[in-house]
């Protein structure tokens, strides 16, 4: 579920009020011989067409509307609802299984324990996964959470968030995959592919430009077509090509004047037309505004209809089809797409069983820990403070509730993890209060540090009193401060400063002990006014249910850090395209308006940066960020040499990478390309995660994604690589080229 209306009065307590009326009587199932669509050797499109031809109007209408179990009270509600995000009833006569939908991305969600006692494996945040720059890890983690979804009787995961980070303060940034279309699209596509390897559906969401939470029901995202195609739409397209998701979830916001879920240009022309997408478009929960317009402009399924202002795709849709206001062929296309998505992912051929299946949570936790370790970014490490020596006798750990666990983000992605929640704080107000709690996973950094340094005296100080923390730090061999920044779906923070007195706490501890390391467990970038006084900083993001263990292992060198920033850390809020949150002034002026996400007056957000999202914007404006996109340090050292560049119709770059240190490690060389004339900023065109033993040298070849190099031509629709010379660099991050060269490329055109 996505917004769950995010307004007061519609609380999760309603989950206990499920109706138990029987479903409408169904005819007896047809014998297999009369159901040719069950032949799994046939193409999904042919099978969908055969099944569609056998369906009645009543059966077709049943597929284009899903129930929201916590609020489903209609007498027609199926009796087999599971407390979850959504349910489309089965049609036994035709062998169509129920579609049972769960919130996802970071695991099988169960935000406020609507399913009592049901836990799942909690992955680190999306930004942490993106920081790994590891497509295989994305696949593995997707396969893991998909297997748990199937075991829990779900066959649709509302996963695949790939909205680009346009503003560092976005409340939902932690769910997504950063600011670069190639990186985000690649990681999302592999995660989707992993989920669907379990023969269940993954969505991709939120299509498109759902880049902020404030006013998300009413805001109008404004951007020109070429910039849109070169940025957010390119991320979605790459992910769809790689992952082939069964469904696309359209967003709440408007895009250039039309709601995303009734946007003809976005859904019909781009998604289904230019990209040839054959699956179905489902709405976000509470994102439907009409019947005929929505159906005509590309929406195929009203999801969680109880959270909309009206059940648009029930009686009204029937009436529109029967009267001819909506052609029957359009209803057929809606159903055909749902059937295609179900056939192409294997849902039709491998129905989930009716009883929960056993799950190897211990094995799955290893995947979560591996993801956390791969995504932790070593931002700073002056004088080699890290890794910590296990001979340290006195260590003080300060703040962040690090004695009991690690923080997680709020909203529909919230997973009730194995091990429970040692801290769970209900919200007292705001748009997220009805479905969000501030929660920690039971993975204690304190316990993990003590396990790795059993001979040390490891003290915990809660950090509420900077003076007490300073006193504890002064007598220690090393001080570790765990800083937190909590954000949630449905609300944006007012900025990116650390909450409360944490900046003062860090400054005081660093003044007391020059050997201070800061571990950031945050949604994304934060300001660091103390950065010059702290020798070591780790970005651990929201590290999931094994985050404590992962943090400790990186601190002590059991794991050599290899994460790279998927998002720029600005030096000041003023460097961002929008230092203030658009629409926030309404919330601050009238807090009651902030309680109801639909009460905010409509407003426009002009994305003036266009396709120059994130690091491209900083380069264009000549801003020097605190930490650049792609930045990340290691406990070893890597050299690059012997660059060779091949141009012409495409771009290939070869080079050697050598581990010059004494530790095995992982590096992520990055390929950036820009026109030699400087007409636009550099763009990430390729990357590879490389593991090397000490002294090992390997030759790497990166092939540039041509649509990244290209500009979008609106007049002659498609991507166009302009002929001419381009600057090429193999870099450590977006601001640190190591090997540079030039290449001449011929003109090349690619489909829109």
C-alpha positions in Angstrom: 0.0 0.0 0.0 1.3 3.4 -0.8 -0.5 6.3 0.9 -3.1 4.4 2.8 -4.8 7.8 2.4 -2.3 9.3 4.8 -5.0 11.2 6.5 -6.5 11.1 10.0 -9.5 9.1 10.7 -8.7 6.2 8.4 -6.6 4.2 10.8 -5.1 0.8 10.6 -7.4 -0.4 13.4 -9.9 -1.1 10.6 -8.0 -4.2 9.7 -9.9 -6.2 12.3 -13.2 -5.4 10.5 -12.8 -7.6 7.5 -16.1 -8.8 6.0 -16.6 -12.5 5.8 -19.4 -12.7 3.3 -19.0 -15.5 0.7 -17.8 -14.7 -2.8 -20.2 -14.8 -5.7 -20.9 -18.3 -6.8 -18.6 -19.5 -9.6 -19.3 -22.1 -12.2 -17.4 -25.4 -11.8 -13.9 -25.2 -13.3 -13.7 -26.1 -17.0 -11.9 -29.4 -17.8 -8.2 -28.8 -18.8 -8.9 -30.0 -22.4 -11.2 -27.0 -22.9 -8.6 -24.5 -21.5 -5.9 -24.2 -24.1 -4.4 -21.2 -22.3 -3.0 -23.6 -19.7 -0.4 -24.8 -22.3 2.8 -23.3 -20.9 4.7 -23.9 -24.1 2.7 -21.2 -25.9 3.7 -17.5 -25.8 2.2 -15.4 -23.0 0.4 -13.1 -25.5 -1.3 -16.1 -27.2 -2.3 -17.6 -23.9 -3.7 -14.2 -22.7 -5.7 -13.9 -25.9 -7.2 -17.4 -25.6 -8.2 -16.8 -22.0 -9.6 -13.3 -22.7 -11.9 -14.9 -25.4 -13.4 -17.2 -22.8 -14.2 -14.5 -20.2 -17.6 -13.0 -19.5 -18.1 -9.3 -18.9 -18.6 -10.0 -15.2 -15.2 -11.8 -15.1 -13.4 -9.1 -17.0 -14.7 -6.4 -14.6 -13.6 -8.4 -11.6 -9.9 -8.2 -12.8 -9.7 -4.4 -13.1 -10.4 -3.5 -9.5 -8.6 -4.7 -6.4 -9.8 -4.7 -2.8 -7.9 -3.0 0.0 -8.3 -5.7 2.7 -8.1 -3.4 5.8 -11.1 -1.4 4.6 -13.0 -3.9 2.5 -16.5 -4.2 3.8 -18.6 -4.7 0.7 -20.7 -7.9 0.8 -18.9 -9.1 -2.4 -15.5 -9.1 -0.6 -13.8 -12.5 -1.1 -13.6 -14.5 2.0 -9.9 -15.5 1.5 -8.4 -12.0 2.0 -5.1 -11.8 3.7 -4.4 -8.5 5.7 -2.2 -6.8 3.1 -2.0 -4.2 0.4 -4.5 -5.6 -2.1 -6.5 -8.5 -3.4 -7.9 -9.4 -6.8 -10.3 -12.3 -6.5 -9.7 -15.7 -8.2 -11.8 -16.9 -11.1 -11.8 -20.7 -10.5 -13.9 -21.4 -13.6 -11.0 -20.3 -15.8 -8.1 -21.3 -13.5 -7.2 -17.6 -12.7 -5.6 -17.4 -9.3 -6.2 -14.6 -6.8 -3.6 -11.8 -7.0 -2.5 -11.1 -3.5 -0.4 -8.0 -3.2 2.1 -7.0 -0.6 4.1 -3.9 0.0 7.7 -4.4 -0.8 11.0 -3.0 -2.0 12.8 -3.8 1.3 11.0 -7.0 2.1 7.5 -8.3 2.7 6.0 -5.4 4.6 3.7 -5.6 7.6 4.0 -2.0 8.8 1.7 -1.9 11.8 1.4 -5.6 12.3 -1.9 -6.1 10.5 -0.8 -9.7 10.3 -0.1 -10.4 14.0 3.3 -12.1 14.6 4.3 -12.2 10.9 7.9 -11.1 10.4 10.1 -11.0 7.3 13.7 -10.4 6.4 14.4 -6.6 6.2 16.9 -5.5 3.5 18.8 -2.3 3.9 17.3 0.8 2.3 17.2 1.2 -1.5 20.0 3.8 -1.4 22.2 1.3 0.4 21.5 -1.3 -2.3 22.3 1.3 -5.0 25.5 2.2 -3.1 26.8 -1.3 -3.8 26.8 -0.6 -7.5 26.2 -4.4 -7.7 23.6 -5.7 -10.2 24.1 -9.3 -9.0 23.5 -8.3 -5.4 20.3 -6.5 -6.5 19.2 -9.7 -8.2 20.0 -11.9 -5.2 18.2 -9.6 -2.7 15.2 -9.4 -5.0 15.1 -13.2 -5.3 15.3 -13.5 -1.5 12.4 -11.2 -0.7 10.4 -12.6 -3.6 10.8 -16.1 -2.1 9.5 -14.9 1.2 6.5 -13.3 -0.5 5.6 -16.5 -2.2 6.0 -18.5 1.0 3.6 -16.0 2.7 1.0 -16.6 -0.1 1.6 -13.4 -2.0 2.2 -13.3 -5.7 2.5 -9.6 -6.4 5.1 -7.4 -4.8 4.7 -3.7 -5.0 8.4 -3.2 -5.4 10.7 -1.6 -8.0 10.9 2.0 -6.8 13.1 3.9 -9.3 12.1 7.6 -9.0 15.3 9.6 -9.3 16.4 11.7 -6.3 16.0 15.3 -7.5 16.2 16.8 -4.0 18.3 15.6 -1.1 15.5 16.1 1.4 12.9 13.9 -0.2 11.1 11.9 2.5 11.0 8.7 0.4 14.5 9.0 -1.1 15.7 6.1 1.1 13.4 3.7 -0.8 14.7 4.7 -4.2 18.0 4.2 -5.9 19.6 7.5 -6.2 20.1 10.3 -8.7 21.5 8.6 -11.8 19.3 7.0 -14.5 21.8 4.3 -15.5 22.6 3.2 -12.0 19.0 3.4 -10.7 17.6 1.6 -13.8 20.2 -1.1 -13.7 19.8 -1.9 -10.0 16.0 -1.7 -10.2 15.8 -3.9 -13.2 17.9 -6.6 -11.6 15.9 -6.5 -8.3 12.7 -6.9 -10.3 14.2 -9.8 -12.2 15.2 -11.4 -9.0 11.7 -11.0 -7.4 10.1 -12.4 -10.5 12.4 -15.4 -10.6 10.0 -16.8 -8.0 7.2 -16.8 -10.6 5.5 -13.8 -9.0 4.8 -10.3 -10.3 6.9 -7.3 -9.3 5.7 -3.8 -10.1 7.9 -0.9 -11.1 6.9 2.5 -9.5 6.0 5.3 -9.2 5.5 6.3 -12.8 6.6 9.1 -12.9 8.3 12.1 -11.3 7.0 11.2 -7.8 10.1 13.1 -6.4 8.6 14.5 -3.2 6.0 13.6 -0.6 4.7 17.1 0.4 1.5 17.6 -1.6 2.0 14.4 -3.6 -1.7 14.1 -4.3 -2.0 17.6 -5.8 1.5 18.7 -7.0 2.1 19.2 -10.7 5.6 18.1 -11.8 6.7 20.3 -14.7 9.5 19.3 -17.1 10.2 19.4 -20.8 10.0 16.3 -22.8 13.7 16.0 -23.8 14.9 16.4 -20.2 12.3 14.0 -19.0 13.4 11.3 -21.6 17.0 11.8 -20.7 16.5 11.4 -16.9 13.6 9.8 -15.0 12.0 8.1 -18.0 15.4 6.7 -19.1 15.7 5.1 -15.6 12.3 3.5 -15.9 13.0 2.3 -19.4 16.3 0.7 -18.5 14.7 -1.0 -15.5 11.8 -2.3 -17.6 14.1 -3.6 -20.3 16.2 -5.5 -17.7 13.5 -6.6 -15.3 10.4 -7.0 -17.5 8.0 -6.2 -14.6 4.5 -7.6 -14.9 3.0 -4.3 -13.8 3.7 -0.6 -13.7 2.3 1.5 -10.8 1.4 5.1 -11.8 2.1 7.9 -9.3 -0.1 10.3 -7.3 1.2 13.5 -8.7 0.3 15.3 -11.9 2.9 15.4 -14.7 2.7 18.4 -17.0 -0.9 19.1 -16.1 -2.5 15.7 -16.0 -2.6 13.2 -13.1 0.0 10.4 -13.7 -2.8 7.8 -13.6 -4.8 9.5 -16.3 -2.0 10.8 -18.4 -2.4 9.9 -22.0 1.1 11.0 -23.0 2.8 9.1 -20.2 0.9 5.9 -20.2 -0.3 5.4 -23.8 2.2 7.3 -25.9 5.4 6.6 -24.0 4.9 3.4 -21.9 2.6 1.4 -24.1 3.5 3.1 -27.4 7.1 4.0 -27.7 8.3 1.3 -25.3 5.9 -1.4 -26.4 5.1 -2.3 -22.8 2.6 -5.2 -22.7 1.9 -5.6 -18.9 -0.7 -3.7 -17.0 -0.8 -0.3 -15.3 -2.1 -0.3 -11.8 -2.9 2.8 -9.8 -1.2 3.8 -6.6 -3.5 3.5 -3.7 -5.7 6.6 -3.7 -4.5 7.9 -7.1 -7.6 7.4 -9.3 -9.7 10.5 -10.2 -12.1 9.3 -12.9 -13.5 6.4 -14.8 -13.7 6.9 -18.5 -10.8 9.4 -18.7 -8.5 7.1 -16.6 -9.4 4.1 -18.7 -9.0 5.9 -22.0 -5.7 7.4 -21.1 -4.1 4.1 -20.0 -5.0 3.0 -16.5 -5.8 -0.7 -16.5 -6.6 -1.4 -12.8 -7.9 0.6 -9.9 -5.9 -0.6 -6.9 -7.1 -0.6 -3.4 -10.2 1.2 -4.4 -11.4 1.8 -0.9 -8.7 4.4 -0.6 -10.0 6.4 -3.6 -12.8 8.9 -3.3 -15.0 6.5 -5.4 -14.9 2.9 -6.8 -14.4 4.3 -10.3 -13.7 0.9 -11.9 -16.8 -0.9 -10.6 -20.4 0.0 -11.4 -19.3 3.2 -13.2 -17.0 1.3 -15.5 -19.7 -1.3 -16.2 -22.1 1.4 -17.1 -19.5 3.1 -19.4 -18.9 -0.1 -21.3 -22.5 -1.1 -21.6 -23.5 2.4 -22.8 -20.6 2.5 -25.3 -19.0 5.5 -23.6 -15.9 3.3 -23.1 -15.4 0.9 -26.0 -15.6 -2.8 -25.0 -12.2 -3.2 -26.8 -10.6 -0.9 -24.2 -11.9 -3.1 -21.4 -10.5 -6.1 -23.3 -7.2 -4.4 -23.5 -7.1 -3.7 -19.8 -7.8 -7.4 -19.0 -5.5 -8.7 -21.7 -2.6 -6.7 -20.1 -3.3 -8.1 -16.6 -3.4 -11.6 -18.1 -0.2 -11.0 -20.0 1.6 -9.8 -16.9 0.4 -12.8 -15.0 1.3 -15.3 -17.7 4.7 -13.7 -18.6 5.9 -13.9 -14.9 4.7 -17.4 -14.3 1.9 -16.5 -11.8 -0.7 -18.4 -13.9 1.4 -21.6 -14.0 2.6 -21.6 -10.4 -0.2 -20.5 -8.1 0.8 -19.9 -4.5 -0.3 -22.5 -2.1 -3.0 -21.8 0.4 -0.9 -22.4 3.5 2.2 -20.4 4.5 5.4 -22.2 3.7 8.6 -22.6 5.8 11.2 -19.9 5.4 15.0 -20.2 6.1 15.3 -16.8 7.9 18.8 -17.5 9.0 20.0 -18.0 5.4 18.0 -15.0 4.2 19.5 -12.8 6.9 22.9 -13.5 5.3 21.7 -11.8 2.1 20.5 -8.8 4.1 23.9 -8.5 5.9 25.8 -8.9 2.6 23.7 -6.1 1.1 24.3 -3.9 4.2 28.1 -4.5 4.1 28.3 -3.9 0.3 26.4 -0.6 0.6 28.2 1.0 3.5 30.3 4.0 2.2 33.5 5.1 3.9 33.3 8.8 3.3 36.4 9.9 5.2 39.3 8.2 6.9 42.0 10.6 7.9 45.2 9.2 9.4 43.9 5.7 8.9 41.7 5.7 12.0 39.7 2.9 10.5 39.8 0.0 10.6 39.8 -0.1 14.4 42.4 -2.1 16.1 41.0 -5.1 18.0 43.7 -4.3 20.6 41.8 -1.2 21.7 41.1 -1.4 25.4 38.4 1.2 25.8 35.7 2.0 23.3 32.7 4.3 23.8 29.7 4.0 21.5 27.4 7.0 21.6 23.8 7.7 20.5 21.4 6.4 17.9 19.9 3.8 20.3 22.9 1.7 19.1 22.7 -0.4 22.2 19.5 -2.1 20.9 19.3 -1.7 17.2 19.5 0.3 13.9 16.9 2.8 12.6 14.7 2.0 9.6 12.7 4.3 7.4 8.9 4.8 7.6 6.0 4.1 5.2 4.8 1.3 3.0 8.2 -0.2 2.7 8.5 -0.8 6.5 9.3 -4.4 7.3 8.6 -6.0 10.7 11.9 -7.8 10.8 12.9 -11.1 12.3 14.0 -10.4 15.8 11.3 -7.8 16.5 11.4 -4.1 17.0 13.2 -3.0 20.3 11.9 0.5 19.8 8.7 1.4 18.0 7.4 5.0 18.4 3.8 5.8 17.1 3.5 9.2 15.4 1.4 11.8 17.2 0.5 13.8 14.1 1.3 14.4 10.4 0.2 12.9 7.2 2.0 9.6 7.9 0.5 9.0 11.4 -2.2 6.6 10.3 0.2 4.0 9.0 3.7 4.7 10.2 5.7 4.1 13.3 9.3 5.1 13.9 11.0 1.7 14.2 14.4 0.2 15.0 15.5 -3.3 13.8 16.9 -5.5 16.6 20.5 -5.5 15.4 22.6 -3.9 18.1 25.9 -2.3 17.0 26.9 -2.4 20.6 26.6 -6.2 20.8 28.3 -6.7 17.5 31.3 -4.5 18.5 31.6 -6.3 21.8 31.7 -9.6 19.9 34.5 -8.4 17.6 36.5 -6.8 20.5 35.9 -9.2 23.4 38.9 -7.9 25.4 37.9 -4.3 25.2 35.7 -2.4 27.6 32.9 -1.2 25.4 30.7 1.5 27.0 27.4 2.8 25.6 26.3 6.4 26.2 22.9 7.5 24.9 24.1 10.9 23.7 21.3 12.9 25.2 23.9 14.9 27.2 26.8 16.1 25.1 28.8 16.9 28.3 28.4 13.3 29.6 29.3 11.9 26.2 32.4 14.1 26.0 33.5 12.9 29.4 33.1 9.2 28.3 34.9 9.9 25.1 37.9 11.7 26.7 39.0 8.6 28.5 38.6 6.1 25.6 40.9 4.8 22.9 38.3 5.6 20.3 34.8 7.1 20.3 32.1 6.1 17.8 29.0 8.3 17.4 25.9 6.8 15.7 23.9 9.7 14.2 20.3 9.2 13.0 18.0 11.0 10.6 14.5 9.6 10.2 12.2 10.1 7.2 9.1 8.5 6.0 6.7 8.2 3.1 3.9 10.8 3.1 6.0 13.6 4.7 9.2 15.4 3.7 11.6 16.8 6.4 12.2 20.5 6.3 15.8 20.0 5.5 18.8 17.7 5.7 20.3 18.8 9.0 20.6 16.1 11.7 17.8 16.1 14.2 18.0 17.5 17.7 21.4 18.2 19.3 23.3 15.6 17.2 25.6 18.2 15.5 26.5 19.6 18.9 27.0 16.1 20.3 29.4 15.1 17.5 31.4 18.4 17.8 31.7 17.9 21.6 32.8 14.3 21.3 35.4 15.1 18.6 36.7 17.9 20.7 37.2 15.5 23.6 38.7 12.7 21.6 40.6 13.2 18.3 40.0 9.5 17.4 36.3 9.9 16.7 34.3 8.1 14.0 30.8 9.0 13.0 28.4 6.4 11.6 25.5 7.9 9.8 22.2 5.8 9.8 20.2 8.2 7.7 17.8 8.4 4.9 20.4 10.1 2.6 22.6 13.2 2.6 23.0 15.2 5.8 24.8 18.4 6.5 28.1 18.0 8.5 29.2 21.2 10.1 31.7 19.2 12.2 33.3 17.4 9.3 36.7 19.1 9.6 37.0 17.9 13.2 36.0 14.2 12.7 38.6 12.0 11.1 36.4 9.1 10.0 32.8 9.0 8.7 30.7 6.0 7.5 27.4 6.3 5.6 25.5 3.2 6.7 22.1 4.4 5.5 19.2 2.4 7.0 21.2 -0.9 7.1 18.4 -3.4 7.6 18.0 -6.2 10.1 21.7 -7.2 10.2 22.8 -3.6 10.2 24.5 -3.7 13.6 26.7 -6.6 12.5 27.5 -5.0 9.2 28.6 -1.7 10.8 30.8 -3.5 13.3 32.5 -5.6 10.6 33.3 -2.6 8.5 34.6 -0.6 11.5 37.0 -3.4 12.5 38.1 -4.3 9.0 36.4 -7.7 8.8 34.8 -6.2 5.7 36.7 -3.8 3.4 34.3 -1.0 2.6 33.3 -0.9 -1.0 30.1 1.2 -1.2 30.0 4.3 -3.5 27.6 7.2 -3.1 24.5 6.9 -5.4 23.6 10.4 -4.4 25.5 13.7 -3.9 26.1 15.0 -0.4 25.8 18.8 -0.7 28.1 21.1 1.3 25.1 23.4 2.0 21.4 23.2 1.4 21.7 26.2 -0.9 23.5 24.1 -3.5 20.5 21.9 -4.2 18.1 22.9 -7.0 15.3 23.5 -4.4 16.7 24.3 -0.9 13.2 24.6 0.5 10.5 21.9 0.0 7.8 23.2 -2.5 4.5 23.3 -0.7 6.0 23.1 2.8 4.9 26.6 3.5 1.3 25.5 3.5 2.0 22.7 6.0 3.9 25.1 8.3 1.3 27.8 8.1 -1.6 25.4 8.8 -0.5 22.2 10.6 -4.0 20.7 10.2 -3.6 20.9 6.5 -0.4 18.8 6.9 -2.5 16.1 8.6 -4.5 15.5 5.4 -2.4 15.1 2.3 -5.4 16.0 0.1 -6.1 19.3 1.9 -3.0 21.1 0.4 -3.8 23.5 -2.3 -2.4 22.4 -5.8 0.9 23.8 -6.8 3.5 23.4 -9.5 7.1 22.2 -9.2 9.3 23.4 -12.0 12.2 21.0 -12.5 14.5 23.7 -13.8 17.5 21.3 -13.7 15.9 19.3 -16.4 18.0 16.2 -17.2 20.9 17.5 -15.1 19.8 15.6 -12.0 22.1 15.3 -9.0 25.8 15.4 -9.8 25.1 16.8 -13.3 23.4 19.8 -11.6 26.4 20.4 -9.3 28.8 20.2 -12.3 26.6 22.6 -14.3 26.4 25.1 -11.4 30.1 24.6 -10.6 29.2 23.7 -7.0 31.7 21.7 -5.0 29.7 19.2 -2.9 30.8 17.8 0.4 31.0 14.3 -1.1 30.5 13.7 -4.8 28.3 11.1 -6.5 30.3 7.8 -6.8 32.6 8.7 -3.9 33.8 6.0 -1.5 37.0 5.0 0.1 38.6 1.6 0.8 41.1 0.1 3.3 43.3 -0.6 0.2 44.4 1.5 -2.8 43.5 1.0 -6.5 45.4 2.4 -9.5 44.1 2.7 -13.0 46.4 2.6 -16.1 46.7 1.9 -19.9 43.5 3.6 -21.1 42.3 2.6 -24.5 39.2 4.2 -26.1 37.3 3.0 -29.1 34.8 5.2 -30.9 32.8 5.2 -34.1 29.2 3.8 -33.8 29.6 3.1 -30.1 32.0 3.7 -27.2 34.2 1.1 -25.5 36.8 2.0 -22.9 39.5 -0.5 -21.7 41.9 0.0 -18.9 43.8 -1.8 -16.2 43.0 -1.7 -12.5 45.5 -2.8 -9.8 45.1 -3.4 -6.1 48.3 -1.7 -4.7 47.5 -2.4 -1.0 47.9 -5.3 1.3 44.2 -6.2 1.6 41.7 -7.8 -0.8 39.2 -5.2 -1.8 36.4 -4.1 -4.2 36.6 -1.1 -6.4 34.0 0.5 -8.6 35.6 2.3 -11.6 33.2 4.7 -13.3 33.0 5.8 -16.9 31.9 9.4 -17.5 31.3 11.0 -20.9 30.6 14.6 -22.0 30.7 16.5 -25.2 34.2 18.0 -25.7 32.7 21.4 -26.3 31.3 21.5 -22.8 27.7 22.0 -24.0 26.4 19.8 -21.2 27.8 18.1 -18.0 29.3 14.7 -17.7 27.1 11.7 -17.4 27.7 8.2 -16.0 27.8 5.9 -19.0 29.1 2.7 -17.4 30.5 1.1 -14.2 31.7 -2.2 -12.9 32.2 -3.7 -9.4 35.6 -5.4 -9.4 37.1 -7.6 -6.6 40.9 -7.8 -6.5 43.4 -9.7 -4.3 46.5 -7.7 -3.1 48.8 -7.0 -6.0 46.3 -8.3 -8.6 45.8 -6.5 -11.9 42.9 -7.0 -14.2 41.9 -5.4 -17.5 38.4 -4.1 -17.6 36.3 -3.1 -20.7 33.3 -0.8 -20.2 30.8 -0.3 -23.0 28.9 3.0 -22.7 25.1 3.0 -22.6 24.4 5.0 -25.9 21.2 6.6 -24.6 23.2 8.2 -21.8 25.6 9.8 -24.3 22.7 10.9 -26.5 20.4 13.9 -26.4 16.7 13.4 -27.0 15.4 14.8 -30.2 11.8 15.8 -29.9 11.4 16.9 -33.5 12.7 13.6 -35.0 11.6 11.5 -32.0 14.4 9.4 -30.5 17.8 9.6 -28.9 20.5 11.1 -31.0 24.2 10.7 -30.4 25.6 13.8 -32.1 28.7 13.4 -34.3 31.8 14.8 -32.9 34.4 14.6 -30.1 33.6 13.6 -26.6 35.6 13.7 -23.3 36.0 10.3 -21.6 37.2 9.6 -18.1 37.6 6.6 -15.9 37.0 8.1 -12.5 36.8 7.3 -8.8 33.7 9.5 -8.5 32.0 12.3 -10.5 34.6 14.8 -9.5 37.8 12.7 -9.6 38.8 11.6 -13.1 41.9 9.4 -13.1 42.3 8.4 -16.8 41.1 10.8 -19.4 40.9 10.8 -23.2 38.9 11.9 -26.2 37.0 9.9 -28.7 35.2 10.7 -32.0 31.7 9.3 -32.4 29.5 9.1 -35.5 25.9 10.1 -35.5 23.6 7.4 -34.1 19.9 7.4 -33.6 18.0 5.2 -31.2 14.3 4.6 -30.7 12.4 6.9 -28.3 
